[in-house]
Amino acid sequence: MAMIIGLIGMALTVLGAIGVFRGRAPWPKLKGRLAYSGVVVGGLLLTALGGALLPKSEVTLSFTPANATVKLDGATYSQSPVKVSLTERSYTVRVSAEGYHPQSVSWNTEKQRSLHIDLKPISAAERAAQKAEEERQQREAAAAQAAAEQRAAREAKELDDGSFIVQCQDQVRARLKSPSTARFPGVLEKADGVTTYENGNKDWSGWVDSQNSFGAMIRTEFLCEYDLEAQRIDLTLKN
């Protein structure tokens, strides 16, 4: 309808102009240039009315503060107002500025031809709370990092039970008269297991049968202790 009104207005403007210059026009049949001048004025008014009734192809986004940064579906703007295309889908608008609370809204331009976003300033109390929270997070991150480093350092010093037993047996053999004859308890024989303490230290009590200087088999009991911090195994023969 708006386009029809505009076209009628343009046609009347042209016909009225012809009548003004020539004193007559193909249509309408009027007397005098003054009458045709009225047709020109009427045509212009109809043309303007039709243009006003036409749907706008652009819509306006404004924001406060005017130098805020606006992200509009991937495009970035930094000066208010912003003209964008009228679209059937909704825009995702994110507005942010230093010292203000950011806002994110969905903008349906068919329902709302103009949109104004007024960012709220961050108060002094909020700044103080934000700084305190950032400092707390930094302390927690530093503590977590220190704890992780301590765990890594301890894990690097820790000795698993299997390796501990093997190293203990090697030290026991080194103290025997006949290391090649050494026989430690098998899986079916009674033997104490490895004890691991909260600080990472370990100990293991066991026995070994081996030949003495006269070729006789004798049993020797021993105690192995692992010091985590020193990373050292101490062996004590009990008899």
C-alpha positions in Angstrom: 0.0 0.0 0.0 2.8 2.4 0.9 4.5 1.8 -2.5 1.2 2.5 -4.3 0.7 5.7 -2.5 4.3 6.7 -3.3 3.9 5.9 -7.0 0.6 7.9 -7.2 2.3 10.8 -5.6 5.2 10.7 -8.0 2.9 10.5 -11.0 0.9 13.5 -9.8 4.1 15.4 -9.2 5.2 14.8 -12.8 1.8 15.6 -14.3 1.5 18.8 -12.2 5.0 19.9 -13.2 4.1 19.5 -16.9 1.0 21.5 -16.3 3.0 24.3 -14.5 5.5 24.6 -17.4 3.1 24.2 -20.3 -0.1 25.5 -18.8 -1.9 22.2 -19.5 -1.3 18.5 -18.9 -2.7 15.2 -20.4 -4.4 14.6 -17.0 -6.1 16.1 -15.0 -7.7 18.8 -17.1 -7.3 22.0 -15.0 -7.3 25.7 -15.7 -4.2 27.7 -15.0 -0.7 27.0 -13.8 -1.8 27.7 -10.2 -4.1 24.7 -10.2 -1.3 22.5 -11.5 1.0 23.8 -8.8 -1.5 22.5 -6.3 -1.2 19.1 -8.0 2.6 19.2 -7.6 2.3 20.0 -3.9 -0.3 17.2 -3.5 1.9 14.7 -5.4 4.9 15.6 -3.2 2.9 15.1 -0.1 1.7 11.7 -1.3 5.2 10.7 -2.2 6.5 11.6 1.2 3.6 9.8 2.9 4.4 6.7 0.9 8.1 6.8 1.8 7.2 7.2 5.5 4.9 4.2 5.3 7.6 2.0 3.7 9.3 -0.4 6.1 12.7 0.8 7.1 15.7 -1.3 5.9 17.9 -0.1 8.8 17.5 -0.1 12.5 19.5 1.8 15.2 21.5 0.6 18.2 22.7 3.1 20.7 24.6 2.6 24.0 26.0 4.4 27.0 28.8 5.1 27.4 29.2 6.1 23.7 32.7 4.7 23.5 31.8 1.2 24.7 32.8 -1.8 22.6 29.9 -3.6 20.9 30.0 -7.0 19.4 27.1 -7.6 17.1 27.1 -11.2 15.6 30.9 -11.1 15.1 31.1 -7.4 14.0 32.7 -4.9 16.4 31.7 -1.3 16.8 33.0 1.3 19.2 30.9 4.4 18.6 27.2 5.1 19.3 24.9 5.0 17.5 25.2 2.0 15.1 23.1 1.4 12.0 22.4 -2.2 11.2 20.2 -4.0 8.7 16.7 -4.9 9.5 16.6 -8.7 9.6 14.1 -11.5 10.4 16.4 -13.2 12.8 17.6 -11.8 16.1 20.9 -10.2 16.7 23.1 -11.2 19.6 24.4 -7.9 21.2 27.3 -7.8 23.7 28.3 -4.4 25.1 31.3 -3.8 27.4 33.3 -0.9 28.6 36.1 -0.4 31.2 34.6 0.4 34.6 31.1 -0.8 33.6 29.1 -4.0 34.0 28.9 -5.7 30.6 25.5 -6.6 29.1 24.4 -9.3 26.6 21.0 -9.2 24.9 19.1 -10.7 22.0 17.6 -8.1 19.7 14.6 -8.8 17.5 14.8 -5.9 15.0 11.3 -6.6 13.5 9.7 -6.0 16.9 12.1 -3.3 18.1 13.4 -0.9 15.5 15.7 0.9 17.9 17.6 -0.4 20.9 19.4 1.5 23.6 21.7 -0.2 26.1 22.7 1.7 29.2 25.7 0.1 31.0 25.8 0.4 34.7 29.0 1.7 36.3 30.9 -0.6 38.7 30.8 0.9 42.2 33.8 1.4 44.4 32.5 -1.4 46.7 32.2 -3.7 43.8 35.7 -2.9 42.6 37.0 -3.7 46.1 35.1 -7.0 46.2 36.4 -7.8 42.7 40.0 -7.1 43.6 39.6 -9.2 46.8 38.2 -12.1 44.8 41.0 -11.8 42.2 43.6 -11.8 45.0 41.9 -14.9 46.6 42.0 -16.7 43.3 45.7 -15.8 42.9 46.5 -17.2 46.4 44.5 -20.3 45.7 46.3 -20.8 42.4 49.7 -20.2 44.0 48.9 -22.7 46.8 47.6 -25.3 44.3 50.8 -24.8 42.2 53.0 -25.2 45.3 51.1 -28.3 46.3 51.4 -29.8 42.8 55.2 -29.1 42.9 55.5 -30.8 46.3 53.5 -33.8 45.1 55.7 -34.0 42.0 58.9 -33.8 44.1 57.7 -36.5 46.5 56.6 -38.8 43.6 60.1 -38.4 42.1 61.6 -39.6 45.4 59.0 -42.4 46.1 60.1 -46.0 45.6 57.6 -48.7 44.7 57.5 -51.8 46.8 58.9 -54.1 44.1 61.9 -51.9 43.5 62.4 -51.5 47.2 62.5 -55.3 47.8 64.9 -55.8 44.9 67.3 -53.1 46.1 67.1 -54.5 49.7 67.9 -58.0 48.4 70.9 -56.6 46.5 72.2 -55.0 49.7 71.7 -58.3 51.6 73.6 -60.3 49.0 76.5 -57.8 49.2 76.8 -58.6 53.0 76.7 -62.4 52.6 79.7 -64.8 52.5 78.2 -66.6 49.5 75.8 -64.3 47.6 75.2 -66.8 44.9 73.6 -69.3 47.3 71.2 -66.7 48.8 67.6 -67.8 48.9 64.8 -65.4 50.0 61.3 -66.4 51.0 59.0 -67.5 48.1 55.4 -66.5 47.7 54.2 -69.5 49.6 56.5 -69.0 52.6 55.8 -66.7 55.5 57.4 -63.3 55.0 56.6 -59.9 56.2 55.3 -57.4 53.6 56.5 -53.9 53.0 55.2 -51.2 55.3 54.8 -47.7 53.9 54.3 -44.8 56.2 52.4 -41.5 55.7 55.7 -39.6 55.2 56.7 -42.0 52.4 59.3 -43.9 54.3 59.2 -47.7 54.0 60.6 -50.7 55.9 60.7 -54.4 55.2 61.7 -57.3 57.5 62.8 -60.5 55.9 65.2 -63.4 56.0 67.6 -65.1 53.7 69.3 -68.6 53.7 72.8 -68.8 52.4 76.0 -70.8 52.9 78.6 -69.6 55.4 82.3 -70.0 55.1 82.1 -73.7 55.9 79.4 -74.4 53.3 76.6 -74.8 55.8 73.2 -73.1 55.1 72.3 -70.6 57.7 69.4 -68.2 58.1 70.0 -64.5 58.5 67.2 -62.0 59.4 67.4 -58.4 58.2 65.6 -55.1 58.3 65.5 -52.7 55.3 64.5 -49.1 55.8 63.9 -46.5 53.1 64.3 -42.8 53.9 62.2 -40.8 51.4 63.9 -37.4 51.9 67.4 -38.8 51.9 66.5 -41.4 49.2 68.6 -43.9 51.0 68.1 -47.6 51.9 69.6 -48.7 55.3 70.2 -52.4 55.9 70.4 -53.9 59.4 71.3 -57.6 59.8 69.8 -59.1 62.9 72.1 -62.0 63.4 
